[in-house]
Amino acid sequence: MTIHAFTDGASRGNPGESGIGVILRKSDGIVLHSVCGYIGRTTNNIAEYTALLVCLKAAGDFDCSELIVHSDSELMVRQLNGQYKIRNENLKKYFQQAQTILKTADYRAAFRHVMREQNSEADALANRGIDQKIPLTTDFRIEQE
């Protein structure tokens, strides 16, 4: 099964109060899973990568053969696709954790940049996580940027 994931990290300030939102959908649009959570004070880039890590782990809970991750973070998508080098040492750690998950995953993954308007549901979840201080049950935070 192909899963289309929409991920977003939000930070109010950079760094600031941050949250993540993730939605996993079947190709027919049916929502399989959604997550929102508060991750404390961090940067927007760390929030984006945290959302990605939650997404990659969650996809493994489904009969997924292909995962297509949609994100409005051009930086993260281009780093994942090998178009940009990762200069920030903290982001490298998140990138490496994503690579570790992908090496053992039972699915192929592709990463696509989308405009913010196409990612509004994941954005709303990330902001809900901040507003309601919803604890993220799985902590993928590595260290502050």
N, CA, C and O of each residue as an XYZ file, in Angstrom:
580
protein
N       0.842     -1.173      0.000
C       0.000      0.000      0.000
C       0.894      1.245      0.000
O       1.922      1.288      0.676
N       0.491      2.231     -0.753
C       1.160      3.523     -0.767
C       0.495      4.428      0.265
O      -0.729      4.549      0.312
N       1.323      5.057      1.085
C       0.834      6.013      2.073
C       1.386      7.381      1.726
O       2.577      7.545      1.462
N       0.493      8.357      1.731
C       0.883      9.756      1.548
C       0.884     10.396      2.925
O      -0.147     10.447      3.597
N       2.038     10.880      3.339
C       2.172     11.511      4.649
C       2.339     13.011      4.463
O       3.001     13.470      3.532
N       1.735     13.754      5.354
C       1.883     15.202      5.397
C       2.436     15.540      6.774
O       1.834     15.205      7.794
N       3.588     16.209      6.796
C       4.246     16.524      8.059
C       4.486     18.019      8.173
O       4.693     18.716      7.180
N       4.453     18.492      9.410
C       4.782     19.898      9.627
C       5.303     20.088     11.039
O       4.856     19.433     11.981
N       6.241     20.985     11.163
C       6.740     21.434     12.448
C       6.484     22.921     12.539
O       6.690     23.653     11.571
N       6.038     23.368     13.692
C       5.752     24.789     13.893
C       6.537     25.278     15.091
O       6.686     24.569     16.086
N       7.037     26.497     14.985
C       7.771     27.105     16.088
C       7.359     28.568     16.183
O       7.445     29.317     15.209
N       6.918     28.955     17.350
C       6.532     30.353     17.575
C       7.720     31.089     18.155
O       7.917     31.165     19.368
N       8.496     31.623     17.241
C       9.810     32.164     17.558
C      10.803     31.140     17.031
O      10.441     29.996     16.757
N      12.027     31.548     16.895
C      13.001     30.603     16.338
C      14.337     30.764     17.061
O      15.212     31.469     16.559
N      14.521     30.138     18.218
C      13.667     29.085     18.783
C      12.468     29.660     19.532
O      12.419     30.839     19.884
N      11.502     28.764     19.757
C      10.298     29.132     20.483
C       9.472     27.901     20.792
O       9.895     26.774     20.537
N       8.290     28.127     21.344
C       7.376     27.030     21.643
C       7.076     26.304     20.333
O       6.754     26.941     19.330
N       7.182     24.966     20.338
C       7.108     24.216     19.080
C       6.199     23.003     19.179
O       5.987     22.436     20.251
N       5.670     22.627     18.020
C       4.820     21.448     17.933
C       4.972     20.778     16.585
O       5.569     21.321     15.655
N       4.410     19.572     16.508
C       4.465     18.822     15.247
C       3.076     18.320     14.874
O       2.210     18.123     15.727
N       2.893     18.120     13.575
C       1.671     17.521     13.059
C       2.013     16.540     11.961
O       2.850     16.822     11.103
N       1.361     15.379     11.990
C       1.601     14.329     10.994
C       0.269     13.703     10.627
O      -0.543     13.399     11.501
N       0.044     13.511      9.337
C      -1.148     12.807      8.843
C      -0.680     11.749      7.853
O       0.096     12.041      6.944
N      -1.153     10.523      8.032
C      -0.890      9.437      7.083
C      -2.198      9.095      6.396
O      -3.203      8.830      7.056
N      -2.187      9.102      5.060
C      -3.383      8.821      4.268
C      -3.125      7.707      3.265
O      -2.034      7.584      2.708
N      -4.143      6.909      3.053
C      -4.097      5.955      1.938
C      -4.245      6.765      0.648
O      -4.614      7.938      0.679
N      -3.953      6.127     -0.475
C      -4.044      6.821     -1.769
C      -5.443      7.343     -2.058
O      -5.601      8.318     -2.792
N      -6.472      6.695     -1.480
C      -7.847      7.151     -1.711
C      -8.248      8.298     -0.777
O      -9.392      8.752     -0.807
N      -7.305      8.768      0.055
C      -7.562      9.903      0.926
C      -7.984      9.545      2.335
O      -8.045     10.419      3.201
N      -8.276      8.280      2.582
C      -8.688      7.847      3.917
C      -7.530      8.063      4.898
O      -6.400      7.651      4.633
N      -7.817      8.706      6.023
C      -6.793      8.952      7.041
C      -6.566      7.667      7.834
O      -7.497      7.099      8.406
N      -5.315      7.223      7.854
C      -4.929      6.053      8.631
C      -4.511      6.436     10.048
O      -4.757      5.704     11.007
N      -3.875      7.600     10.155
C      -3.280      7.977     11.437
C      -3.000      9.471     11.414
O      -2.635     10.025     10.377
N      -3.169     10.121     12.557
C      -2.759     11.516     12.682
C      -2.203     11.731     14.083
O      -2.634     11.099     15.047
N      -1.249     12.628     14.169
C      -0.563     12.908     15.425
C      -0.349     14.412     15.533
O      -0.011     15.081     14.557
N      -0.552     14.924     16.736
C      -0.097     16.276     17.016
C       0.577     16.241     18.377
O       0.230     15.430     19.236
N       1.535     17.123     18.560
C       2.232     17.110     19.835
C       3.045     18.359     20.064
O       3.456     19.053     19.134
N       3.258     18.618     21.330
C       4.069     19.730     21.795
C       5.465     19.203     22.094
O       5.611     18.191     22.779
N       6.492     19.879     21.588
C       7.863     19.395     21.794
C       8.729     20.395     22.556
O       9.951     20.257     22.595
N       8.106     21.386     23.154
C       8.864     22.341     23.967
C       9.454     23.463     23.142
O       8.941     23.808     22.078
N      10.524     24.019     23.639
C      11.172     25.161     22.991
C      12.300     24.659     22.104
O      13.254     24.043     22.578
N      12.177     24.929     20.818
C      13.203     24.527     19.852
C      13.058     25.369     18.594
O      12.247     26.294     18.548
N      13.839     25.049     17.585
C      13.779     25.784     16.315
C      12.776     25.132     15.366
O      12.362     23.987     15.550
N      12.407     25.891     14.361
C      11.498     25.370     13.352
C      12.102     24.166     12.636
O      11.395     23.192     12.379
N      13.387     24.209     12.312
C      14.004     23.080     11.595
C      13.987     21.803     12.428
O      13.741     20.721     11.896
N      14.246     21.918     13.730
C      14.189     20.740     14.601
C      12.750     20.228     14.665
O      12.528     19.017     14.659
N      11.776     21.129     14.726
C      10.367     20.720     14.737
C      10.011     19.979     13.450
O       9.306     18.970     13.491
N      10.493     20.469     12.312
C      10.219     19.796     11.030
C      10.802     18.380     11.021
O      10.132     17.431     10.614
N      12.034     18.246     11.465
C      12.671     16.927     11.489
C      12.014     16.006     12.521
O      11.909     14.801     12.291
N      11.574     16.553     13.644
C      10.887     15.730     14.635
C       9.601     15.174     14.052
O       9.286     14.001     14.251
N       8.854     16.006     13.331
C       7.633     15.534     12.661
C       7.965     14.423     11.668
O       7.240     13.432     11.576
N       9.053     14.584     10.930
C       9.467     13.554      9.977
C       9.753     12.233     10.685
O       9.304     11.180     10.232
N      10.495     12.276     11.790
C      10.835     11.052     12.502
C       9.588     10.353     13.032
O       9.490      9.128     12.968
N       8.638     11.119     13.553
C       7.372     10.544     14.011
C       6.658      9.881     12.835
O       6.122      8.782     12.971
N       6.652     10.536     11.702
C       6.026     10.008     10.488
C       6.664      8.694     10.051
O       5.966      7.715      9.790
N       7.987      8.679      9.972
C       8.687      7.474      9.505
C       8.414      6.286     10.415
O       8.210      5.169      9.939
N       8.409      6.523     11.722
C       8.108      5.451     12.676
C       6.661      4.988     12.525
O       6.398      3.785     12.511
N       5.731      5.916     12.413
C       4.308      5.568     12.313
C       4.017      4.770     11.046
O       3.198      3.852     11.072
N       4.670      5.103      9.950
C       4.431      4.383      8.692
C       4.772      2.907      8.829
O       4.163      2.063      8.171
N       5.736      2.595      9.674
C       6.119      1.208      9.895
C       5.052      0.385     10.589
O       5.132     -0.843     10.593
N       4.046      1.034     11.178
C       2.954      0.322     11.842
C       1.869     -0.126     10.867
O       0.915     -0.798     11.259
N       2.017      0.246      9.603
C       1.013     -0.093      8.591
C       1.647     -0.960      7.513
O       2.870     -1.066      7.424
N       0.815     -1.567      6.710
C       1.288     -2.401      5.605
C       1.695     -1.489      4.447
O       1.051     -1.452      3.399
N       2.766     -0.769      4.669
C       3.206      0.270      3.738
C       4.354     -0.256      2.876
O       5.366     -0.724      3.397
N       4.191     -0.178      1.575
C       5.286     -0.531      0.666
C       5.970      0.715      0.115
O       7.142      0.677     -0.261
N       5.223      1.821      0.071
C       5.767      3.087     -0.411
C       5.214      4.217      0.435
O       4.005      4.315      0.649
N       6.111      5.070      0.914
C       5.738      6.232      1.708
C       6.155      7.476      0.938
O       7.322      7.641      0.584
N       5.196      8.337      0.687
C       5.489      9.604      0.033
C       5.233     10.703      1.066
O       4.096     10.955      1.463
N       6.315     11.342      1.485
C       6.236     12.366      2.520
C       6.141     13.735      1.852
O       6.993     14.107      1.045
N       5.100     14.469      2.199
C       4.872     15.820      1.694
C       5.162     16.791      2.836
O       4.611     16.658      3.929
N       6.022     17.759      2.578
C       6.389     18.730      3.609
C       6.553     20.102      2.975
O       6.985     20.219      1.828
N       6.203     21.143      3.733
C       6.431     22.502      3.224
C       7.800     23.033      3.621
O       8.107     24.202      3.385
N       8.627     22.175      4.226
C       9.995     22.562      4.563
C      10.912     22.246      3.377
O      11.385     21.120      3.219
N      11.148     23.256      2.559
C      12.008     23.063      1.394
C      13.407     22.620      1.820
O      14.016     21.767      1.174
N      13.910     23.198      2.903
C      15.238     22.840      3.382
C      15.311     21.343      3.703
O      16.208     20.651      3.222
N      14.383     20.848      4.502
C      14.414     19.445      4.900
C      14.270     18.517      3.699
O      15.015     17.547      3.566
N      13.324     18.813      2.838
C      13.099     17.950      1.661
C      14.342     17.920      0.776
O      14.743     16.858      0.302
N      14.940     19.063      0.557
C      16.141     19.090     -0.286
C      17.321     18.390      0.388
O      18.143     17.778     -0.294
N      17.413     18.472      1.691
C      18.457     17.724      2.392
C      18.213     16.224      2.262
O      19.147     15.467      1.998
N      16.983     15.793      2.442
C      16.654     14.369      2.347
C      16.865     13.833      0.941
O      17.231     12.671      0.766
N      16.638     14.673     -0.061
C      16.821     14.260     -1.451
C      18.251     14.451     -1.950
O      18.536     14.205     -3.122
N      19.151     14.888     -1.069
C      20.551     15.033     -1.424
C      20.881     16.277     -2.236
O      21.973     16.376     -2.794
N      19.954     17.226     -2.310
C      20.192     18.444     -3.073
C      20.927     19.504     -2.265
O      21.645     20.334     -2.823
N      20.745     19.473     -0.946
C      21.424     20.408     -0.056
C      22.286     19.626      0.924
O      21.902     18.552      1.388
N      23.444     20.174      1.228
C      24.265     19.619      2.299
C      23.669     20.051      3.630
O      22.983     21.069      3.720
N      23.939     19.273      4.644
C      23.475     19.612      5.984
C      24.664     20.191      6.726
O      25.612     19.479      7.058
N      24.606     21.467      6.978
C      25.728     22.153      7.618
C      25.587     22.192      9.145
O      26.586     22.181      9.864
N      24.372     22.238      9.623
C      24.133     22.344     11.060
C      24.323     20.982     11.729
O      23.700     19.997     11.334
N      25.176     20.937     12.731
C      25.516     19.664     13.392
C      24.310     19.006     14.048
O      24.180     17.782     14.009
N      23.425     19.797     14.649
C      22.238     19.211     15.269
C      21.292     18.628     14.233
O      20.732     17.553     14.448
N      21.103     19.318     13.108
C      20.243     18.777     12.055
C      20.833     17.494     11.478
O      20.093     16.590     11.091
N      22.156     17.411     11.420
C      22.797     16.183     10.933
C      22.373     14.981     11.772
O      22.167     13.889     11.241
N      22.245     15.183     13.074
C      21.840     14.089     13.959
C      20.422     13.618     13.646
O      20.152     12.417     13.652
N      19.527     14.548     13.376
C      18.159     14.198     13.020
C      18.129     13.497     11.657
O      17.428     12.502     11.472
N      18.894     14.031     10.720
C      18.990     13.421      9.397
C      19.509     11.989      9.518
O      18.974     11.079      8.884
N      20.540     11.790     10.321
C      21.107     10.447     10.500
C      20.108      9.502     11.144
O      20.060      8.324     10.791
N      19.308      9.998     12.082
C      18.295      9.148     12.690
C      17.243      8.757     11.653
O      16.777      7.618     11.642
N      16.870      9.691     10.789
C      15.921      9.375      9.715
C      16.511      8.312      8.793
O      15.814      7.375      8.404
N      17.779      8.449      8.446
C      18.424      7.461      7.577
C      18.459      6.083      8.234
O      18.280      5.068      7.561
N      18.686      6.047      9.534
C      18.695      4.778     10.262
C      17.326      4.106     10.196
O      17.232      2.900      9.967
N      16.279      4.878     10.393
C      14.918      4.320     10.303
C      14.660      3.809      8.895
O      14.119      2.718      8.717
N      15.046      4.593      7.891
C      14.774      4.221      6.499
C      15.531      2.966      6.069
O      15.027      2.194      5.253
N      16.721      2.755      6.600
C      17.506      1.572      6.235
C      16.834      0.279      6.656
O      16.987     -0.746      5.992
N      16.090      0.316      7.754
C      15.453     -0.901      8.254
C      13.960     -0.961      7.940
O      13.294     -1.937      8.286
N      13.432      0.065      7.293
C      12.001      0.112      6.991
C      11.640     -0.897      5.897
O      12.455     -1.233      5.038
N      10.409     -1.361      5.959
C       9.894     -2.280      4.946
C       9.277     -1.528      3.768
O       8.624     -2.138      2.922
N       9.472     -0.239      3.705
C       8.895      0.569      2.640
C       9.971      1.426      1.972
O      11.021      1.697      2.556
N       9.690      1.844      0.745
C      10.501      2.842      0.056
C       9.932      4.207      0.428
O       8.731      4.346      0.662
N      10.790      5.195      0.479
C      10.312      6.533      0.836
C      10.741      7.548     -0.207
O      11.832      7.468     -0.772
N       9.860      8.499     -0.447
C      10.140      9.631     -1.335
C       9.718     10.892     -0.593
O       8.797     10.871      0.224
N      10.405     11.986     -0.891
C      10.159     13.232     -0.184
C       9.821     14.321     -1.189
O      10.565     14.556     -2.141
N       8.698     14.980     -0.969
C       8.223     16.009     -1.898
C       7.938     17.305     -1.166
O       7.301     17.320     -0.113
N       8.423     18.393     -1.745
C       8.118     19.706     -1.202
C       6.753     20.144     -1.733
O       6.471     20.031     -2.926
N       5.912     20.647     -0.825
C       4.614     21.194     -1.211
C       4.504     22.613     -0.655
O       5.187     22.970      0.305
N       3.661     23.390     -1.254
C       3.415     24.737     -0.762
C       2.640     24.659      0.557
O       1.920     23.692      0.808
N       2.793     25.662      1.372
C       2.167     25.697      2.699
C       0.658     25.444      2.628
O       0.093     24.780      3.497
N       0.017     25.976      1.593
C      -1.435     25.813      1.451
C      -1.824     24.344      1.284
O      -2.918     23.945      1.681
N      -0.946     23.548      0.705
C      -1.219     22.123      0.498
C      -0.923     21.293      1.746
O      -1.138     20.081      1.757
N      -0.438     21.942      2.779
C      -0.052     21.252      4.004
C      -0.799     21.821      5.216
O      -0.326     21.725      6.348
N      -1.952     22.406      4.967
C      -2.663     23.138      6.026
C      -3.159     22.231      7.149
O      -3.229     22.669      8.297
N      -3.503     20.984      6.849
C      -3.992     20.089      7.903
C      -2.878     19.732      8.890
O      -3.086     19.743     10.103
N      -1.705     19.418      8.362
C      -0.571     19.106      9.239
C      -0.161     20.341     10.029
O       0.202     20.237     11.200
N      -0.215     21.505      9.398
C       0.094     22.763     10.078
C      -0.881     23.006     11.228
O      -0.474     23.407     12.318
N      -2.163     22.764     10.983
C      -3.173     22.951     12.036
C      -2.906     22.008     13.211
O      -3.061     22.397     14.369
N      -2.505     20.775     12.914
C      -2.180     19.828     13.986
C      -0.972     20.308     14.793
O      -0.976     20.239     16.022
N       0.052     20.790     14.105
C       1.250     21.279     14.806
C       0.898     22.440     15.720
O       1.370     22.505     16.855
N       0.078     23.349     15.237
C      -0.325     24.492     16.054
C      -1.240     24.082     17.207
O      -1.190     24.672     18.287
N      -2.070     23.072     16.972
C      -2.904     22.539     18.057
C      -2.030     21.933     19.149
O      -2.309     22.089     20.338
N      -0.974     21.246     18.738
C      -0.045     20.684     19.710
C       0.549     21.747     20.606
O       0.693     21.543     21.811
N       0.901     22.900     20.011
C       1.450     24.012     20.793
C       0.369     24.623     21.678
O       0.570     24.802     22.880
N      -0.777     24.943     21.080
C      -1.849     25.625     21.815
C      -2.318     24.819     23.024
O      -2.546     25.371     24.100
N      -2.459     23.515     22.835
C      -3.010     22.666     23.888
C      -1.925     21.952     24.696
O      -2.222     21.188     25.615
N      -0.649     22.216     24.334
C       0.483     21.572     25.030
C       0.278     20.051     25.125
O       0.471     19.443     26.178
N      -0.117     19.465     23.998
C      -0.360     18.019     23.944
C       0.981     17.302     23.962
O       1.789     17.497     23.053
N       1.241     16.476     24.973
C       2.545     15.804     25.035
C       2.721     14.819     23.881
O       1.806     14.068     23.543
N       3.885     14.837     23.298
C       4.224     13.864     22.260
C       4.648     12.602     22.989
O       5.576     12.629     23.797
N       3.970     11.496     22.708
C       4.231     10.270     23.472
C       5.570      9.631     23.135
O       6.131      8.911     23.961
N       6.082      9.875     21.961
C       7.396      9.356     21.576
C       8.325     10.543     21.415
O       8.037     11.451     20.636
N       9.421     10.552     22.129
C      10.338     11.687     22.081
C      11.467     11.422     21.108
O      12.314     10.561     21.348
N      11.481     12.167     20.002
C      12.539     12.044     19.007
C      13.508     13.208     19.081
O      14.404     13.323     18.245
N      13.342     14.070     20.066
C      14.235     15.207     20.180
C      15.632     14.712     20.539
O      15.790     13.863     21.417
N      16.614     15.229     19.876
C      17.983     14.787     20.121
C      18.699     15.806     20.995
O      19.175     15.465     22.078
N      18.779     17.020     20.552
C      19.295     18.113     21.389
C      18.962     19.419     20.707
O      18.648     19.451     19.517
N      19.032     20.465     21.446
C      18.674     21.774     20.908
C      19.661     22.232     19.847
O      20.853     21.933     19.905
N      19.141     22.949     18.898
C      19.945     23.519     17.814
C      20.707     24.717     18.324
O      21.448     25.345     17.568
